[in-house]
Amino acid sequence: MSFIDSVLLGLSLVGNVEAFASLFIGIVIGVIGGAIPGLSATMAVALTLPFTFAMSPINGILLLLGVYKGGIFGGCIPAILIKTPGTPASSATILDGYPMAERGESGRALGMALWASCTADLVSNLSLILFAGWLASFALKFGPPEFFTLILFSLTIIAGVSGNSLLRGALSAILGLLLATVGLDLVYGTNRFTFGDPNLMGGLNFIAVLIGLFAVPEIIAMAAHPTAHLGKARSLGKTWVSFDDYRRSLKTILRGSMIGVFLGSIPGIGAAPAAFLSYSEARRTSKNRANFGKGEIEGVAASEAGNNGVAGATLIPLLALGVPGDVITAIIIGAFMIHGLQPGPMMFVLNVDLIYGLLIGLVVSSVFLLIVGTVAIRGFKYVADIPRRILMPAVLVLCVFGVFAVNNNIFDVAVMFAMGWLGYLMMRAEIPAAPFLIAFILGPLLEDNFRQSMLMSGSDLSILARGPITWFFWAATVLAIVAIVRSTMRPDTQAG
Amino acid sequence: MKLKSFMAGLACMLSAGAALAEYPERPINMVIPYGAGGATDISARTIAEPLGKAVGSALVMSNITGAGGVTGSVAVQNARADGYTMLFARVGSHSVNPAMKATLPYTLDDFRFVTVYEINPVACAVRPGGGIESMDDLVAKVAEGGVTYSSSGVGSLLHLAGAMVLSEFGVENPLEDATHIPLQGGGAAATAVLNGTATFICTNSSALASFVANGQLKPLMVTTAEPVPGFDAPTANDLGKPGLNALVGWTGIAGPAGLPDEVAAKWGTWMAEAAGDETFVQQMTARGSVIDVMSPEDANAFIQNQYEKFRALVDELGMRIEG
């Protein structure tokens, strides 16, 4: 069967109103779900899943993919407007998105986030169509030793988000690593720092930590100084992202998309590290690096390109190998199975119409995302006009609700407030929160993969340099550290 | 005085109301102790629809996740035993974990099971082309050394299954002779065998079905007495190891220990009705599950039996986790 035949078969499956309507509705649900702090893209997909049982397979899966893509974008709306990431993947967007909103440029930031997201989405989908087989076999080469070196390299991005003081950044990262050790030991299954409380056995809930660290300190600061913000312009204003902004950030967006595609195709990394890595690379190479963290539009573009670049690429291991890349694709695999479909190499033979139908749907989804996103930004822009004395208590309610809803557990709300006070103290001491978060995400992965490698090799360290992939990341790590040391040593440039 | 008597009257009415009114008079909270999209979650949400019809009252499904099902189980353990907070219990949270973990905040005695409705056969598989074609090859390879098996974490069914299968096939010290590699979740555990990180995996057949169908993994055996569709592999009984029949996954529903008899009896009738639903059966069997609705008594006996088997093995091999 020729390529054209396959495409036509796919078109016959999705070339109807229902298929596109499912995709469109999915994106709408996703954007709204992603925009509600605590609901997150994962939860939105999980809640949509039961509705797909009664639908035809292609429509059901398109609906879920729409929710997924919409959710990853939707997370940037509260991240920019109220400093609360709607989904973990959008936490890097806060770094520059929120300062822009404070300056009265939230329209510009949201617009750039949308354009960057759609561009990255398109790149990601095209990579899925063109390089799925190649990327999948590459991803399968990633065992624990390769993961270990990749994550070790990713930890160097801490330097990129530390602001002006590397020491404060490192302190923040150490705090994050420390709190990430709470829970059950991976290899022995023993309790670590749980103090006999079953609530701590699962570790600190990630969403609770995330919201506590970013949103709650703002609220505490507002309560401490209710009038500090007066006189600052804070509205959507008339600013909208210009084509010139987009053109200047295009290189960053494309690089971010590539990083997203690469990390997305490897199972087990997820969108948040991709966003941070893209952000840190953008900062490292940008002419405006001094402005990063203070409201640089390129930072928003980098972060959103990084996380949306993941969204299409996570389907590579799913379709080509039947392996879920993250929690969301694990749920989507469930939808395949409910309909008696088994993702994997055979699907390209048995269900080629479905595969091509999905690919066509995915390409269309980037366009739908642009439409839905534009409407959503216009709808949500009124948030920026709400006076802070009304907005902040509302945000607090939303945070409490969101964190509770993640796990239906009041303990998580307590964790959020505890982290909120920690975040407030860190804010007062000018300790950046982003390194904390990166360490909190990557620390456990680093530890787990190190210990899995040791189990594989019988505690022989040489397994950590067992092949070209590990050598590559070791070299990259060394180069990154050298670059960090050099830029710190030179006082005339902005230290990183 | 007036207030006091009013309060007394109110309390009286409430307690009388609770005793007289037909259970359930308000929505029932159903706790799913595992994450959205996992095997337990999908199973629970699939039965929720016919079950809601049978109950005639809304079922409020909530995922309370963490620590391999412990967090959600504790939430139900500590709830009032009035039948309004029930748990979707799973093999990991309610027979492997209690058997393996000394510091678990609950035991089987803290729960009363009203049903087990789904059985998941367990299959063992390896990567094809690695020279392992049968269980005998695997056991021979273990003797050579360097064999590893992947699991979704310490205290998971997969962890116990790997050790139990090797032990049944005569490997004297499976903990020393084969290395257990815990990974982050069932998907990662299967991937580990695909990319050669681990030699073999024993897990629910549904988790392996697509890999087996695609020829990415080769099944060596299934633990049930009956063959599993799609798995071209001998059963435990074919291999003369009927002792492995106890090694199956399951999903059931439990309440706190003091659950009244009437409530348990009601659940028995509801489940019988709900599990007869055609769409439910069709959706579950498509995922590789066997629908087998047990009465409250049978469910308790089934779980107790599996727990004791697991516990004996754990003690024999010294797998108990004391920390």
Boltz contact constraints between the chains, C-beta under 6 A:
constraints:
  - contact:
      token1: [A, 46]
      token2: [B, 36]
      max_distance: 6.0
  - contact:
      token1: [A, 46]
      token2: [B, 37]
      max_distance: 6.0
  - contact:
      token1: [A, 50]
      token2: [B, 45]
      max_distance: 6.0
  - contact:
      token1: [A, 140]
      token2: [B, 195]
      max_distance: 6.0
  - contact:
      token1: [A, 143]
      token2: [B, 195]
      max_distance: 6.0
  - contact:
      token1: [A, 143]
      token2: [B, 197]
      max_distance: 6.0
  - contact:
      token1: [A, 184]
      token2: [B, 67]
      max_distance: 6.0
  - contact:
      token1: [A, 186]
      token2: [B, 182]
      max_distance: 6.0
  - contact:
      token1: [A, 189]
      token2: [B, 154]
      max_distance: 6.0
  - contact:
      token1: [A, 189]
      token2: [B, 155]
      max_distance: 6.0
  - contact:
      token1: [A, 189]
      token2: [B, 321]
      max_distance: 6.0
  - contact:
      token1: [A, 190]
      token2: [B, 323]
      max_distance: 6.0
  - contact:
      token1: [A, 198]
      token2: [B, 70]
      max_distance: 6.0
  - contact:
      token1: [A, 198]
      token2: [B, 74]
      max_distance: 6.0
  - contact:
      token1: [A, 198]
      token2: [B, 105]
      max_distance: 6.0
  - contact:
      token1: [A, 201]
      token2: [B, 67]
      max_distance: 6.0
  - contact:
      token1: [A, 201]
      token2: [B, 70]
      max_distance: 6.0
  - contact:
      token1: [A, 202]
      token2: [B, 66]
      max_distance: 6.0
  - contact:
      token1: [A, 202]
      token2: [B, 67]
      max_distance: 6.0
  - contact:
      token1: [A, 202]
      token2: [B, 71]
      max_distance: 6.0
  - contact:
      token1: [A, 267]
      token2: [B, 191]
      max_distance: 6.0
  - contact:
      token1: [A, 322]
      token2: [B, 210]
      max_distance: 6.0
  - contact:
      token1: [A, 323]
      token2: [B, 191]
      max_distance: 6.0
  - contact:
      token1: [A, 324]
      token2: [B, 187]
      max_distance: 6.0
  - contact:
      token1: [A, 330]
      token2: [B, 37]
      max_distance: 6.0
  - contact:
      token1: [A, 330]
      token2: [B, 187]
      max_distance: 6.0
  - contact:
      token1: [A, 331]
      token2: [B, 37]
      max_distance: 6.0
  - contact:
      token1: [A, 334]
      token2: [B, 37]
      max_distance: 6.0
  - contact:
      token1: [A, 334]
      token2: [B, 42]
      max_distance: 6.0
  - contact:
      token1: [A, 337]
      token2: [B, 287]
      max_distance: 6.0
  - contact:
      token1: [A, 338]
      token2: [B, 283]
      max_distance: 6.0
  - contact:
      token1: [A, 340]
      token2: [B, 286]
      max_distance: 6.0
  - contact:
      token1: [A, 342]
      token2: [B, 210]
      max_distance: 6.0
  - contact:
      token1: [A, 342]
      token2: [B, 213]
      max_distance: 6.0
  - contact:
      token1: [A, 344]
      token2: [B, 210]
      max_distance: 6.0
  - contact:
      token1: [A, 344]
      token2: [B, 214]
      max_distance: 6.0
  - contact:
      token1: [A, 345]
      token2: [B, 214]
      max_distance: 6.0
  - contact:
      token1: [A, 346]
      token2: [B, 214]
      max_distance: 6.0
  - contact:
      token1: [A, 407]
      token2: [B, 64]
      max_distance: 6.0
  - contact:
      token1: [A, 407]
      token2: [B, 65]
      max_distance: 6.0
  - contact:
      token1: [A, 408]
      token2: [B, 62]
      max_distance: 6.0
  - contact:
      token1: [A, 408]
      token2: [B, 64]
      max_distance: 6.0
  - contact:
      token1: [A, 409]
      token2: [B, 64]
      max_distance: 6.0
  - contact:
      token1: [A, 452]
      token2: [B, 181]
      max_distance: 6.0
  - contact:
      token1: [A, 455]
      token2: [B, 179]
      max_distance: 6.0
  - contact:
      token1: [A, 455]
      token2: [B, 181]
      max_distance: 6.0
